[in-house]
Amino acid sequence: MRFRDEHSQILDEKDIPRFGQLGVIASIQGIHGTSDLPWASQRLGEARVLEGAYVWQKLKKSGAVLINGTDAPVEDVDPIRNFYASVTRQSETGLPPGGYQPDQKLSRLEALQSYTKDAYRASFAEAGGGTIAPGKWRISPSCRKTS
């Protein structure tokens, strides 16, 4: 079994190490780190945001596997916007300068892997896709027509 937690974006700090210890896959939506930015501190409190909200690198350091998605229709389905937010932790207008909690940014490779290799593994589809190799799917099997 591969356990996963959907919307792993606002966590109790004590639970973060448990992702790696228990092998729980953290399903994130990188764009929530920027779209929630205007209200997160007001609703959650700055201390809680800093310790456990949108903490992609803390999760990775725990040993967790991160998978990433757009969360459409809540967010725009465009994966490039989500990729940008995951890597820069900035809104489309470039705010805040340097990114929100910049120490939690994903590298471009980490963000790409969260969309591809790790996402396929999380759905038990790694034999057919998620990496570039002969015999792998070129598109997600769910996008293929069966008739």
N, CA, C and O atoms as a GROMACS GRO file, in nm:
protein
  588
    1MET      N    1   0.083  -0.117   0.000
    1MET     CA    2   0.000   0.000   0.000
    1MET      C    3   0.089   0.125   0.000
    1MET      O    4   0.199   0.125   0.054
    2ARG      N    5   0.037   0.229  -0.061
    2ARG     CA    6   0.105   0.357  -0.061
    2ARG      C    7   0.008   0.461  -0.007
    2ARG      O    8  -0.082   0.508  -0.077
    3PHE      N    9   0.026   0.495   0.118
    3PHE     CA   10  -0.062   0.592   0.181
    3PHE      C   11  -0.024   0.732   0.136
    3PHE      O   12   0.094   0.764   0.117
    4ARG      N   13  -0.126   0.815   0.120
    4ARG     CA   14  -0.097   0.953   0.083
    4ARG      C   15  -0.195   1.046   0.150
    4ARG      O   16  -0.310   1.010   0.179
    5ASP      N   17  -0.148   1.166   0.174
    5ASP     CA   18  -0.227   1.269   0.237
    5ASP      C   19  -0.253   1.377   0.133
    5ASP      O   20  -0.159   1.439   0.083
    6GLU      N   21  -0.380   1.400   0.102
    6GLU     CA   22  -0.416   1.503   0.005
    6GLU      C   23  -0.414   1.641   0.070
    6GLU      O   24  -0.451   1.655   0.186
    7HIS      N   25  -0.372   1.739  -0.003
    7HIS     CA   26  -0.365   1.878   0.043
    7HIS      C   27  -0.274   1.890   0.166
    7HIS      O   28  -0.314   1.945   0.269
    8SER      N   29  -0.155   1.840   0.154
    8SER     CA   30  -0.057   1.845   0.264
    8SER      C   31   0.003   1.985   0.270
    8SER      O   32   0.122   2.004   0.245
    9GLN      N   33  -0.080   2.081   0.304
    9GLN     CA   34  -0.032   2.219   0.299
    9GLN      C   35  -0.033   2.290   0.432
    9GLN      O   36   0.048   2.380   0.453
   10ILE      N   37  -0.120   2.253   0.523
   10ILE     CA   38  -0.122   2.316   0.655
   10ILE      C   39  -0.114   2.203   0.757
   10ILE      O   40  -0.212   2.133   0.782
   11LEU      N   41   0.005   2.187   0.814
   11LEU     CA   42   0.034   2.071   0.898
   11LEU      C   43   0.075   2.113   1.038
   11LEU      O   44   0.130   2.222   1.059
   12ASP      N   45   0.049   2.026   1.132
   12ASP     CA   46   0.104   2.045   1.266
   12ASP      C   47   0.252   2.008   1.256
   12ASP      O   48   0.287   1.905   1.199
   13GLU      N   49   0.337   2.091   1.312
   13GLU     CA   50   0.481   2.068   1.301
   13GLU      C   51   0.520   1.928   1.349
   13GLU      O   52   0.614   1.869   1.297
   14LYS      N   53   0.449   1.875   1.449
   14LYS     CA   54   0.482   1.741   1.501
   14LYS      C   55   0.453   1.631   1.400
   14LYS      O   56   0.512   1.523   1.408
   15ASP      N   57   0.365   1.658   1.305
   15ASP     CA   58   0.331   1.555   1.206
   15ASP      C   59   0.426   1.550   1.088
   15ASP      O   60   0.429   1.449   1.017
   16ILE      N   61   0.503   1.654   1.065
   16ILE     CA   62   0.590   1.659   0.948
   16ILE      C   63   0.688   1.541   0.944
   16ILE      O   64   0.700   1.478   0.840
   17PRO      N   65   0.760   1.510   1.052
   17PRO     CA   66   0.852   1.396   1.047
   17PRO      C   67   0.782   1.262   1.025
   17PRO      O   68   0.842   1.167   0.976
   18ARG      N   69   0.656   1.256   1.060
   18ARG     CA   70   0.582   1.130   1.048
   18ARG      C   71   0.559   1.090   0.902
   18ARG      O   72   0.541   0.972   0.872
   19PHE      N   73   0.559   1.188   0.811
   19PHE     CA   74   0.542   1.156   0.669
   19PHE      C   75   0.653   1.061   0.625
   19PHE      O   76   0.627   0.956   0.566
   20GLY      N   77   0.777   1.098   0.653
   20GLY     CA   78   0.890   1.014   0.615
   20GLY      C   79   0.894   0.885   0.694
   20GLY      O   80   0.919   0.778   0.637
   21GLN      N   81   0.870   0.892   0.825
   21GLN     CA   82   0.875   0.772   0.910
   21GLN      C   83   0.773   0.668   0.866
   21GLN      O   84   0.802   0.549   0.868
   22LEU      N   85   0.655   0.712   0.826
   22LEU     CA   86   0.547   0.620   0.790
   22LEU      C   87   0.537   0.596   0.640
   22LEU      O   88   0.455   0.516   0.595
   23GLY      N   89   0.620   0.665   0.562
   23GLY     CA   90   0.617   0.648   0.417
   23GLY      C   91   0.492   0.706   0.352
   23GLY      O   92   0.446   0.657   0.249
   24VAL      N   93   0.437   0.811   0.411
   24VAL     CA   94   0.317   0.874   0.357
   24VAL      C   95   0.356   0.971   0.247
   24VAL      O   96   0.444   1.055   0.265
   25ILE      N   97   0.291   0.960   0.134
   25ILE     CA   98   0.313   1.050   0.021
   25ILE      C   99   0.239   1.180   0.050
   25ILE      O  100   0.122   1.178   0.087
   26ALA      N  101   0.307   1.291   0.033
   26ALA     CA  102   0.246   1.423   0.055
   26ALA      C  103   0.200   1.478  -0.079
   26ALA      O  104   0.282   1.512  -0.165
   27SER      N  105   0.069   1.488  -0.096
   27SER     CA  106   0.012   1.544  -0.218
   27SER      C  107  -0.009   1.693  -0.197
   27SER      O  108  -0.092   1.735  -0.116
   28ILE      N  109   0.068   1.772  -0.271
   28ILE     CA  110   0.064   1.917  -0.255
   28ILE      C  111   0.009   1.983  -0.380
   28ILE      O  112   0.001   1.922  -0.487
   29GLN      N  113  -0.027   2.106  -0.365
   29GLN     CA  114  -0.063   2.192  -0.476
   29GLN      C  115   0.020   2.318  -0.454
   29GLN      O  116  -0.017   2.406  -0.378
   30GLY      N  117   0.133   2.324  -0.523
   30GLY     CA  118   0.229   2.431  -0.500
   30GLY      C  119   0.168   2.570  -0.511
   30GLY      O  120   0.210   2.662  -0.440
   31ILE      N  121   0.070   2.585  -0.596
   31ILE     CA  122   0.009   2.716  -0.617
   31ILE      C  123  -0.069   2.763  -0.494
   31ILE      O  124  -0.092   2.883  -0.479
   32HIS      N  125  -0.110   2.672  -0.407
   32HIS     CA  126  -0.180   2.715  -0.286
   32HIS      C  127  -0.089   2.797  -0.195
   32HIS      O  128  -0.137   2.882  -0.121
   33GLY      N  129   0.039   2.772  -0.202
   33GLY     CA  130   0.132   2.850  -0.122
   33GLY      C  131   0.133   2.997  -0.158
   33GLY      O  132   0.168   3.082  -0.076
   34THR      N  133   0.094   3.028  -0.282
   34THR     CA  134   0.085   3.169  -0.322
   34THR      C  135  -0.059   3.219  -0.326
   34THR      O  136  -0.083   3.334  -0.292
   35SER      N  137  -0.154   3.136  -0.365
   35SER     CA  138  -0.292   3.184  -0.370
   35SER      C  139  -0.352   3.200  -0.230
   35SER      O  140  -0.442   3.282  -0.211
   36ASP      N  141  -0.302   3.124  -0.134
   36ASP     CA  142  -0.350   3.137   0.004
   36ASP      C  143  -0.276   3.248   0.080
   36ASP      O  144  -0.318   3.288   0.189
   37LEU      N  145  -0.168   3.295   0.023
   37LEU     CA  146  -0.082   3.393   0.090
   37LEU      C  147  -0.156   3.514   0.148
   37LEU      O  148  -0.126   3.554   0.260
   38PRO      N  149  -0.251   3.573   0.076
   38PRO     CA  150  -0.315   3.693   0.131
   38PRO      C  151  -0.391   3.671   0.263
   38PRO      O  152  -0.409   3.765   0.340
   39TRP      N  153  -0.435   3.551   0.290
   39TRP     CA  154  -0.514   3.527   0.411
   39TRP      C  155  -0.452   3.430   0.511
   39TRP      O  156  -0.497   3.425   0.626
   40ALA      N  157  -0.351   3.355   0.472
   40ALA     CA  158  -0.300   3.247   0.557
   40ALA      C  159  -0.258   3.294   0.696
   40ALA      O  160  -0.300   3.237   0.796
   41SER      N  161  -0.175   3.397   0.704
   41SER     CA  162  -0.127   3.443   0.835
   41SER      C  163  -0.240   3.498   0.921
   41SER      O  164  -0.241   3.479   1.042
   42GLN      N  165  -0.334   3.567   0.858
   42GLN     CA  166  -0.446   3.623   0.933
   42GLN      C  167  -0.534   3.512   0.993
   42GLN      O  168  -0.577   3.523   1.108
   43ARG      N  169  -0.558   3.408   0.917
   43ARG     CA  170  -0.648   3.302   0.964
   43ARG      C  171  -0.579   3.198   1.050
   43ARG      O  172  -0.641   3.142   1.141
   44LEU      N  173  -0.454   3.172   1.023
   44LEU     CA  174  -0.382   3.066   1.094
   44LEU      C  175  -0.289   3.118   1.202
   44LEU      O  176  -0.257   3.047   1.298
   45GLY      N  177  -0.245   3.241   1.188
   45GLY     CA  178  -0.143   3.297   1.276
   45GLY      C  179  -0.007   3.278   1.213
   45GLY      O  180   0.021   3.173   1.156
   46GLU      N  181   0.077   3.378   1.224
   46GLU     CA  182   0.208   3.375   1.160
   46GLU      C  183   0.295   3.260   1.210
   46GLU      O  184   0.365   3.196   1.131
   47ALA      N  185   0.290   3.231   1.340
   47ALA     CA  186   0.372   3.122   1.395
   47ALA      C  187   0.333   2.988   1.333
   47ALA      O  188   0.421   2.909   1.297
   48ARG      N  189   0.204   2.962   1.320
   48ARG     CA  190   0.160   2.834   1.263
   48ARG      C  191   0.196   2.825   1.116
   48ARG      O  192   0.234   2.718   1.067
   49VAL      N  193   0.186   2.935   1.044
   49VAL     CA  194   0.224   2.934   0.903
   49VAL      C  195   0.373   2.901   0.890
   49VAL      O  196   0.411   2.818   0.807
   50LEU      N  197   0.455   2.965   0.969
   50LEU     CA  198   0.600   2.944   0.959
   50LEU      C  199   0.641   2.802   0.997
   50LEU      O  200   0.734   2.747   0.940
   51GLU      N  201   0.572   2.743   1.093
   51GLU     CA  202   0.614   2.608   1.136
   51GLU      C  203   0.559   2.496   1.050
   51GLU      O  204   0.623   2.391   1.038
   52GLY      N  205   0.442   2.514   0.990
   52GLY     CA  206   0.387   2.398   0.920
   52GLY      C  207   0.301   2.423   0.799
   52GLY      O  208   0.233   2.331   0.754
   53ALA      N  209   0.301   2.543   0.743
   53ALA     CA  210   0.217   2.570   0.626
   53ALA      C  211   0.303   2.580   0.500
   53ALA      O  212   0.399   2.657   0.494
   54TYR      N  213   0.267   2.501   0.400
   54TYR     CA  214   0.333   2.504   0.269
   54TYR      C  215   0.483   2.473   0.283
   54TYR      O  216   0.566   2.538   0.220
   55VAL      N  217   0.514   2.375   0.364
   55VAL     CA  218   0.654   2.344   0.399
   55VAL      C  219   0.708   2.228   0.314
   55VAL      O  220   0.735   2.119   0.364
   56TRP      N  221   0.722   2.256   0.184
   56TRP     CA  222   0.763   2.151   0.092
   56TRP      C  223   0.900   2.093   0.126
   56TRP      O  224   0.918   1.972   0.122
   57GLN      N  225   0.997   2.176   0.160
   57GLN     CA  226   1.131   2.125   0.192
   57GLN      C  227   1.134   2.053   0.326
   57GLN      O  228   1.206   1.954   0.340
   58LYS      N  229   1.058   2.098   0.423
   58LYS     CA  230   1.051   2.025   0.550
   58LYS      C  231   0.996   1.885   0.526
   58LYS      O  232   1.044   1.788   0.585
   59LEU      N  233   0.897   1.874   0.440
   59LEU     CA  234   0.842   1.741   0.408
   59LEU      C  235   0.946   1.655   0.338
   59LEU      O  236   0.964   1.538   0.373
   60LYS      N  237   1.016   1.712   0.240
   60LYS     CA  238   1.119   1.636   0.170
   60LYS      C  239   1.230   1.592   0.265
   60LYS      O  240   1.278   1.478   0.256
   61LYS      N  241   1.271   1.679   0.356
   61LYS     CA  242   1.376   1.643   0.452
   61LYS      C  243   1.330   1.534   0.548
   61LYS      O  244   1.414   1.463   0.604
   62SER      N  245   1.200   1.520   0.566
   62SER     CA  246   1.149   1.412   0.651
   62SER      C  247   1.159   1.277   0.580
   62SER      O  248   1.145   1.172   0.642
   63GLY      N  249   1.184   1.281   0.448
   63GLY     CA  250   1.188   1.159   0.370
   63GLY      C  251   1.060   1.136   0.291
   63GLY      O  252   1.046   1.034   0.224
   64ALA      N  253   0.968   1.230   0.298
   64ALA     CA  254   0.841   1.216   0.227
   64ALA      C  255   0.861   1.232   0.077
   64ALA      O  256   0.948   1.306   0.033
   65VAL      N  257   0.780   1.164   0.002
   65VAL     CA  258   0.770   1.182  -0.142
   65VAL      C  259   0.661   1.287  -0.164
   65VAL      O  260   0.552   1.275  -0.108
   66LEU      N  261   0.689   1.388  -0.246
   66LEU     CA  262   0.591   1.491  -0.279
   66LEU      C  263   0.537   1.469  -0.418
   66LEU      O  264   0.612   1.445  -0.513
   67ILE      N  265   0.405   1.477  -0.430
   67ILE     CA  266   0.344   1.480  -0.562
   67ILE      C  267   0.269   1.612  -0.572
   67ILE      O  268   0.222   1.665  -0.471
   68ASN      N  269   0.259   1.664  -0.691
   68ASN     CA  270   0.210   1.800  -0.710
   68ASN      C  271   0.099   1.801  -0.814
   68ASN      O  272   0.103   1.724  -0.910
   69GLY      N  273   0.002   1.886  -0.795
   69GLY     CA  274  -0.106   1.901  -0.891
   69GLY      C  275  -0.164   2.040  -0.884
   69GLY      O  276  -0.129   2.119  -0.797
   70THR      N  277  -0.254   2.069  -0.977
   70THR     CA  278  -0.309   2.203  -0.988
   70THR      C  279  -0.431   2.225  -0.899
   70THR      O  280  -0.463   2.340  -0.868
   71ASP      N  281  -0.499   2.122  -0.858
   71ASP     CA  282  -0.621   2.131  -0.779
   71ASP      C  283  -0.733   2.199  -0.858
   71ASP      O  284  -0.814   2.272  -0.802
   72ALA      N  285  -0.737   2.174  -0.989
   72ALA     CA  286  -0.847   2.227  -1.071
   72ALA      C  287  -0.978   2.160  -1.027
   72ALA      O  288  -0.976   2.041  -0.996
   73PRO      N  289  -1.086   2.230  -1.023
   73PRO     CA  290  -1.112   2.364  -1.072
   73PRO      C  291  -1.094   2.474  -0.967
   73PRO      O  292  -1.124   2.590  -0.995
   74VAL      N  293  -1.044   2.441  -0.848
   74VAL     CA  294  -1.019   2.544  -0.748
   74VAL      C  295  -0.914   2.641  -0.798
   74VAL      O  296  -0.928   2.763  -0.782
   75GLU      N  297  -0.810   2.589  -0.859
   75GLU     CA  298  -0.705   2.670  -0.921
   75GLU      C  299  -0.709   2.646  -1.072
   75GLU      O  300  -0.771   2.550  -1.118
   76ASP      N  301  -0.645   2.732  -1.147
   76ASP     CA  302  -0.636   2.716  -1.291
   76ASP      C  303  -0.567   2.582  -1.323
   76ASP      O  304  -0.472   2.544  -1.256
   77VAL      N  305  -0.615   2.514  -1.422
   77VAL     CA  306  -0.562   2.382  -1.458
   77VAL      C  307  -0.422   2.390  -1.521
   77VAL      O  308  -0.355   2.288  -1.533
   78ASP      N  309  -0.378   2.508  -1.559
   78ASP     CA  310  -0.248   2.526  -1.624
   78ASP      C  311  -0.135   2.481  -1.531
   78ASP      O  312  -0.111   2.545  -1.429
   79PRO      N  313  -0.065   2.373  -1.564
   79PRO     CA  314   0.042   2.325  -1.476
   79PRO      C  315   0.162   2.418  -1.468
   79PRO      O  316   0.238   2.413  -1.372
   80ILE      N  317   0.180   2.504  -1.567
   80ILE     CA  318   0.294   2.597  -1.566
   80ILE      C  319   0.279   2.697  -1.451
   80ILE      O  320   0.378   2.730  -1.386
   81ARG      N  321   0.159   2.745  -1.426
   81ARG     CA  322   0.136   2.838  -1.315
   81ARG      C  323   0.170   2.770  -1.182
   81ARG      O  324   0.233   2.831  -1.095
   82ASN      N  325   0.131   2.646  -1.167
   82ASN     CA  326   0.159   2.571  -1.044
   82ASN      C  327   0.309   2.543  -1.032
   82ASN      O  328   0.366   2.555  -0.923
   83PHE      N  329   0.372   2.508  -1.142
   83PHE     CA  330   0.516   2.484  -1.142
   83PHE      C  331   0.590   2.611  -1.100
   83PHE      O  332   0.680   2.607  -1.016
   84TYR      N  333   0.551   2.724  -1.158
   84TYR     CA  334   0.611   2.853  -1.125
   84TYR      C  335   0.597   2.882  -0.976
   84TYR      O  336   0.694   2.921  -0.911
   85ALA      N  337   0.478   2.863  -0.922
   85ALA     CA  338   0.454   2.890  -0.779
   85ALA      C  339   0.536   2.796  -0.692
   85ALA      O  340   0.586   2.837  -0.587
   86SER      N  341   0.551   2.671  -0.733
   86SER     CA  342   0.628   2.573  -0.656
   86SER      C  343   0.775   2.610  -0.648
   86SER      O  344   0.840   2.589  -0.546
   87VAL      N  345   0.827   2.666  -0.757
   87VAL     CA  346   0.970   2.697  -0.768
   87VAL      C  347   1.003   2.837  -0.714
   87VAL      O  348   1.108   2.856  -0.653
   88THR      N  349   0.915   2.934  -0.738
   88THR     CA  350   0.944   3.072  -0.696
   88THR      C  351   0.877   3.110  -0.566
   88THR      O  352   0.925   3.197  -0.493
   89ARG      N  353   0.763   3.045  -0.536
   89ARG     CA  354   0.677   3.080  -0.422
   89ARG      C  355   0.638   3.228  -0.429
   89ARG      O  356   0.634   3.299  -0.329
   90GLN      N  357   0.611   3.270  -0.553
   90GLN     CA  358   0.566   3.406  -0.580
   90GLN      C  359   0.437   3.400  -0.661
   90GLN      O  360   0.411   3.305  -0.733
   91SER      N  361   0.356   3.506  -0.646
   91SER     CA  362   0.238   3.520  -0.729
   91SER      C  363   0.281   3.545  -0.873
   91SER      O  364   0.399   3.564  -0.901
   92GLU      N  365   0.185   3.544  -0.963
   92GLU     CA  366   0.218   3.572  -1.103
   92GLU      C  367   0.271   3.712  -1.123
   92GLU      O  368   0.337   3.740  -1.223
   93THR      N  369   0.245   3.801  -1.029
   93THR     CA  370   0.296   3.938  -1.038
   93THR      C  371   0.433   3.952  -0.970
   93THR      O  372   0.486   4.063  -0.960
   94GLY      N  373   0.489   3.841  -0.923
   94GLY     CA  374   0.623   3.843  -0.864
   94GLY      C  375   0.628   3.880  -0.717
   94GLY      O  376   0.733   3.921  -0.666
   95LEU      N  377   0.516   3.866  -0.648
   95LEU     CA  378   0.512   3.899  -0.505
   95LEU      C  379   0.504   3.773  -0.420
   95LEU      O  380   0.442   3.675  -0.461
   96PRO      N  381   0.562   3.775  -0.305
   96PRO     CA  382   0.652   3.878  -0.254
   96PRO      C  383   0.792   3.863  -0.317
   96PRO      O  384   0.828   3.754  -0.362
   97PRO      N  385   0.868   3.971  -0.320
   97PRO     CA  386   1.004   3.962  -0.375
   97PRO      C  387   1.083   3.851  -0.303
   97PRO      O  388   1.084   3.845  -0.180
   98GLY      N  389   1.148   3.767  -0.379
   98GLY     CA  390   1.225   3.658  -0.321
   98GLY      C  391   1.143   3.535  -0.286
   98GLY      O  392   1.199   3.429  -0.257
   99GLY      N  393   1.012   3.549  -0.288
   99GLY     CA  394   0.925   3.435  -0.260
   99GLY      C  395   0.885   3.423  -0.114
   99GLY      O  396   0.959   3.465  -0.025
  100TYR      N  397   0.770   3.367  -0.092
  100TYR     CA  398   0.716   3.345   0.042
  100TYR      C  399   0.784   3.223   0.103
  100TYR      O  400   0.784   3.116   0.042
  101GLN      N  401   0.841   3.238   0.220
  101GLN     CA  402   0.920   3.131   0.284
  101GLN      C  403   1.014   3.069   0.180
  101GLN      O  404   1.001   2.951   0.147
  102PRO      N  405   1.109   3.146   0.131
  102PRO     CA  406   1.194   3.099   0.021
  102PRO      C  407   1.272   2.971   0.053
  102PRO      O  408   1.310   2.899  -0.039
  103ASP      N  409   1.295   2.943   0.179
  103ASP     CA  410   1.366   2.819   0.212
  103ASP      C  411   1.282   2.695   0.184
  103ASP      O  412   1.333   2.584   0.191
  104GLN      N  413   1.155   2.712   0.152
  104GLN     CA  414   1.067   2.599   0.123
  104GLN      C  415   1.041   2.580  -0.027
  104GLN      O  416   0.961   2.495  -0.066
  105LYS      N  417   1.107   2.660  -0.110
  105LYS     CA  418   1.092   2.646  -0.255
  105LYS      C  419   1.138   2.508  -0.300
  105LYS      O  420   1.227   2.448  -0.240
  106LEU      N  421   1.075   2.459  -0.405
  106LEU     CA  422   1.125   2.339  -0.472
  106LEU      C  423   1.219   2.383  -0.584
  106LEU      O  424   1.198   2.486  -0.647
  107SER      N  425   1.322   2.305  -0.608
  107SER     CA  426   1.405   2.330  -0.725
  107SER      C  427   1.323   2.295  -0.849
  107SER      O  428   1.219   2.230  -0.838
  108ARG      N  429   1.368   2.338  -0.965
  108ARG     CA  430   1.296   2.302  -1.088
  108ARG      C  431   1.291   2.151  -1.105
  108ARG      O  432   1.189   2.097  -1.146
  109LEU      N  433   1.401   2.082  -1.073
  109LEU     CA  434   1.403   1.937  -1.085
  109LEU      C  435   1.307   1.872  -0.984
  109LEU      O  436   1.235   1.779  -1.019
  110GLU      N  437   1.306   1.922  -0.861
  110GLU     CA  438   1.214   1.867  -0.760
  110GLU      C  439   1.069   1.888  -0.802
  110GLU      O  440   0.986   1.798  -0.786
  111ALA      N  441   1.037   2.006  -0.855
  111ALA     CA  442   0.901   2.033  -0.899
  111ALA      C  443   0.862   1.943  -1.016
  111ALA      O  444   0.752   1.889  -1.019
  112LEU      N  445   0.952   1.928  -1.112
  112LEU     CA  446   0.925   1.841  -1.226
  112LEU      C  447   0.904   1.697  -1.181
  112LEU      O  448   0.811   1.630  -1.227
  113GLN      N  449   0.988   1.650  -1.092
  113GLN     CA  450   0.976   1.513  -1.043
  113GLN      C  451   0.844   1.495  -0.966
  113GLN      O  452   0.784   1.387  -0.971
  114SER      N  453   0.798   1.598  -0.895
  114SER     CA  454   0.673   1.588  -0.821
  114SER      C  455   0.553   1.572  -0.914
  114SER      O  456   0.451   1.515  -0.876
  115TYR      N  457   0.566   1.623  -1.035
  115TYR     CA  458   0.460   1.611  -1.136
  115TYR      C  459   0.468   1.483  -1.217
  115TYR      O  460   0.367   1.438  -1.271
  116THR      N  461   0.584   1.425  -1.226
  116THR     CA  462   0.605   1.315  -1.319
  116THR      C  463   0.638   1.185  -1.246
  116THR      O  464   0.548   1.109  -1.210
  117LYS      N  465   0.763   1.160  -1.225
  117LYS     CA  466   0.809   1.034  -1.167
  117LYS      C  467   0.738   0.999  -1.036
  117LYS      O  468   0.687   0.888  -1.020
  118ASP      N  469   0.734   1.094  -0.943
  118ASP     CA  470   0.674   1.064  -0.813
  118ASP      C  471   0.522   1.052  -0.821
  118ASP      O  472   0.462   0.971  -0.750
  119ALA      N  473   0.459   1.132  -0.908
  119ALA     CA  474   0.314   1.123  -0.923
  119ALA      C  475   0.274   0.988  -0.984
  119ALA      O  476   0.175   0.929  -0.943
  120TYR      N  477   0.351   0.941  -1.080
  120TYR     CA  478   0.322   0.810  -1.137
  120TYR      C  479   0.341   0.700  -1.033
  120TYR      O  480   0.261   0.607  -1.025
  121ARG      N  481   0.445   0.712  -0.954
  121ARG     CA  482   0.468   0.612  -0.849
  121ARG      C  483   0.354   0.612  -0.749
  121ARG      O  484   0.310   0.505  -0.705
  122ALA      N  485   0.305   0.728  -0.712
  122ALA     CA  486   0.197   0.738  -0.614
  122ALA      C  487   0.069   0.672  -0.663
  122ALA      O  488  -0.012   0.626  -0.583
  123SER      N  489   0.052   0.667  -0.794
  123SER     CA  490  -0.068   0.605  -0.850
  123SER      C  491  -0.041   0.464  -0.905
  123SER      O  492  -0.121   0.412  -0.983
  124PHE      N  493   0.070   0.404  -0.865
  124PHE     CA  494   0.107   0.269  -0.905
  124PHE      C  495   0.124   0.256  -1.057
  124PHE      O  496   0.101   0.148  -1.113
  125ALA      N  497   0.162   0.363  -1.124
  125ALA     CA  498   0.174   0.361  -1.269
  125ALA      C  499   0.317   0.380  -1.317
  125ALA      O  500   0.340   0.409  -1.434
  126GLU      N  501   0.415   0.364  -1.227
  126GLU     CA  502   0.555   0.393  -1.265
  126GLU      C  503   0.609   0.302  -1.374
  126GLU      O  504   0.704   0.339  -1.442
  127ALA      N  505   0.552   0.183  -1.392
  127ALA     CA  506   0.600   0.095  -1.497
  127ALA      C  507   0.567   0.151  -1.635
  127ALA      O  508   0.636   0.121  -1.733
  128GLY      N  509   0.462   0.231  -1.644
  128GLY     CA  510   0.419   0.282  -1.773
  128GLY      C  511   0.455   0.426  -1.801
  128GLY      O  512   0.450   0.469  -1.917
  129GLY      N  513   0.492   0.502  -1.700
  129GLY     CA  514   0.518   0.643  -1.726
  129GLY      C  515   0.592   0.710  -1.613
  129GLY      O  516   0.635   0.647  -1.517
  130GLY      N  517   0.605   0.841  -1.628
  130GLY     CA  518   0.670   0.922  -1.526
  130GLY      C  519   0.815   0.951  -1.554
  130GLY      O  520   0.873   1.042  -1.495
  131THR      N  521   0.876   0.876  -1.644
  131THR     CA  522   1.013   0.901  -1.687
  131THR      C  523   1.017   0.884  -1.838
  131THR      O  524   0.925   0.830  -1.899
  132ILE      N  525   1.125   0.931  -1.898
  132ILE     CA  526   1.140   0.918  -2.042
  132ILE      C  527   1.226   0.795  -2.069
  132ILE      O  528   1.344   0.791  -2.033
  133ALA      N  529   1.166   0.696  -2.132
  133ALA     CA  530   1.236   0.572  -2.165
  133ALA      C  531   1.156   0.498  -2.271
  133ALA      O  532   1.035   0.517  -2.280
  134PRO      N  533   1.222   0.415  -2.351
  134PRO     CA  534   1.148   0.338  -2.451
  134PRO      C  535   1.037   0.256  -2.385
  134PRO      O  536   1.057   0.193  -2.282
  135GLY      N  537   0.920   0.259  -2.447
  135GLY     CA  538   0.808   0.181  -2.397
  135GLY      C  539   0.721   0.252  -2.295
  135GLY      O  540   0.616   0.200  -2.257
  136LYS      N  541   0.763   0.370  -2.249
  136LYS     CA  542   0.682   0.444  -2.151
  136LYS      C  543   0.574   0.522  -2.226
  136LYS      O  544   0.590   0.555  -2.343
  137TRP      N  545   0.466   0.550  -2.156
  137TRP     CA  546   0.359   0.629  -2.215
  137TRP      C  547   0.407   0.770  -2.244
  137TRP      O  548   0.488   0.826  -2.170
  138ARG      N  549   0.357   0.826  -2.352
  138ARG     CA  550   0.389   0.966  -2.382
  138ARG      C  551   0.289   1.059  -2.316
  138ARG      O  552   0.321   1.176  -2.291
  139ILE      N  553   0.173   1.011  -2.286
  139ILE     CA  554   0.073   1.089  -2.213
  139ILE      C  555   0.016   1.001  -2.104
  139ILE      O  556   0.032   0.879  -2.106
  140SER      N  557  -0.048   1.062  -2.010
  140SER     CA  558  -0.109   0.987  -1.901
  140SER      C  559  -0.208   0.885  -1.956
  140SER      O  560  -0.282   0.916  -2.050
  141PRO      N  561  -0.211   0.764  -1.901
  141PRO     CA  562  -0.305   0.663  -1.950
  141PRO      C  563  -0.450   0.710  -1.935
  141PRO      O  564  -0.536   0.664  -2.010
  142SER      N  565  -0.479   0.797  -1.841
  142SER     CA  566  -0.616   0.844  -1.823
  142SER      C  567  -0.657   0.937  -1.937
  142SER      O  568  -0.776   0.962  -1.956
  143CYS      N  569  -0.560   0.989  -2.012
  143CYS     CA  570  -0.591   1.078  -2.124
  143CYS      C  571  -0.609   1.002  -2.255
  143CYS      O  572  -0.653   1.060  -2.354
  144ARG      N  573  -0.577   0.875  -2.255
  144ARG     CA  574  -0.586   0.796  -2.376
  144ARG      C  575  -0.730   0.756  -2.403
  144ARG      O  576  -0.805   0.725  -2.310
  145LYS      N  577  -0.769   0.755  -2.530
  145LYS     CA  578  -0.902   0.708  -2.567
  145LYS      C  579  -0.899   0.556  -2.572
  145LYS      O  580  -0.803   0.497  -2.621
  146THR      N  581  -1.004   0.494  -2.522
  146THR     CA  582  -1.009   0.349  -2.522
  146THR      C  583  -1.098   0.296  -2.632
  146THR      O  584  -1.104   0.175  -2.653
  147SER      N  585  -1.169   0.382  -2.704
  147SER     CA  586  -1.256   0.333  -2.811
  147SER      C  587  -1.207   0.376  -2.946
  147SER      O  588  -1.268   0.343  -3.047
   0.00000   0.00000   0.00000
